[in-house]
Amino acid sequence: RLPVTLSPLQTIEVVFTLKALSLGDAVLTATVDFENSAAVHSGSLQVADALELKLPVLGMQPQVSVATSRALQASAEPSVWTEGVAFPAAVPGSGSISLAMGVGRLPAVAAVADTLGANWKDATDKYATVAIGVVAAVAMLQPYYPAQDELRQHLLRLLPSAVESLSSLTDASIGLRFSNWASANNYVDVQLNAFGLFVARKAALAGVPLPHKFKLLTSTWSAATARALEQQVEEETARGGKWRSMHTLALCRLALGTEWTPSSKHAAEALDMQVLRDGIDELDVFGQAAVALSLLLPPSPSSDAVTARPRGVDLAVAAILRSFEARTRVTARTAYIAYSSGAASAAGGADNALALAAFAAALTAGMSPDAAANVDKLANWVARGGDSSSVYAGLAMADYDLARSSTDADISLALNAGSTPLAYAQLRTAGPPPRTLTLPWSALPQPPPPLLFVTSGHGEASVALSLTFTPANLLLEPVSRGISVQKIIRRYDGALSAAVGPALTSVPLGQVVSVTIQVTLADDASNLLIDDWLPAGLEAIDPNANAALTDGAAGATASSSNGFPGGRLGGFGGIA
């Protein structure tokens, strides 16, 4: 209380010193009590006036979010995994921790399978690739049985009509045709036949109950593919050349198996597996993954069965997978394989999916998970979908889940801060995903001890841990955490319709300026949002607004009004 005495018509100013203790909304209430002798004597006061203010307490800079993710392989005995997160200094009241958990890729696989089935059911033109998609859809769901059995049974009911369509598109001499209108062509579509044979191999390895008629069709496709390859070699030899189509050879070896031996000497030399081993650097990611899978799968399609296990990881396979690791670019929860060793951009969807299938086969064959770092993130990237490689993507995700015992996972997962329990979840492949857990930092022991994940059961759990906070330390120098963002403010010349002069550190009233935001990334990124706050006094200009009001400027203008930073910068700049 502050007692004051006022004369009639007198005005005084009362100043309070406020100090913020934490972020949030504060309420300031000020009351003026009128005292008289009677009120003082009775111990009661009469309120003459009052004022209430709601004050938002904000940080000196925006919130920051950092995150990490990892895969946890469960075992029968409980395993403890230490997460090396260091809790940074944060403004009191701002820190929170979020944990998202999941297991397997069944939802993504089921979505792909459902789409492939719908494509067949809704198609007016029954193309060969659409019919093969039905076979692939059953093959990718088969390892998860009995999960998603309703969808699997639906696809099995579509299978006979898809096989009948493939039968009508198959010719004894040229094998599989793309469509009925392609019947006039008398050449063998080697890549189409090889694609159908690859899907047939995956279906046999998954134990899909295929009709006998389909098995007869694959024999026709195989014979046509083999004849076409040998004929291409002989024709090129007769012209005095040397046949060398590495991509075609890699795909056909994946379809026909490494034991297949051409009948002629010239063809045997040109189509030998050693040609692929020696020329592996001539192939793109898809071709190299096809070679690795050829060496991992059974040597002949006749040996494909649900009981068949991949062959061992030989030196050629190990070299290919090491090159994939060297080209892996990690982007938060996902990772992709770049199209070349010095590139940042991702190889195609089918390329990354087939590479994931090669990693999965190698893991099943006994390769150490330590030699396949970030493959779980590659599986997350493949699971994003949205491209034409859905057949390869669905089959590869199922392969990876099978290799990590996640087709029927059952995992107990707990998160502790030292000895303090924070969260517990039971993760199952066919079960609903648990809700994302969000806790304030105040729920953690202080100072926060290391975070520990404890798992038991079987399967691979994916966890993503994120921290959201307002930094307590004001960063005066630029900070790069994998993405570099630069902001340059220059004077805008309306006559030239361009920015001119050097970068500005201050802007006079009424000056039109141009703001340039430059973002530099080492790797591909998606769903990236750049949020640029306007400094107090700057007002953004809409370049689509009436040009007469802004003298044709596209930028921002200076305003004499004061205010807190707020709003996102749109367009080219602003007026100071």
Helices and strands as residue ranges (DSSP letters): E 24-34, H 37-42, E 46-57, E 64-74, E 79-83, E 96-103, H 106-122, H 128-141, G 142-144, H 149-168, E 170-171, E 175-176, G 180-182, H 190-206, H 212-238, H 246-256, H 265-270, H 273-278, G 280-282, H 285-296, G 301-303, H 315-326, E 328-331, E 334-337, H 349-364, G 369-372, H 375-383, H 390-403, E 410-417, E 420-428, E 437-440, G 441-443, E 451-469, E 483-493, E 498-500, E 512-521, E 538-540, H 547-550, E 556-558, E 573-575
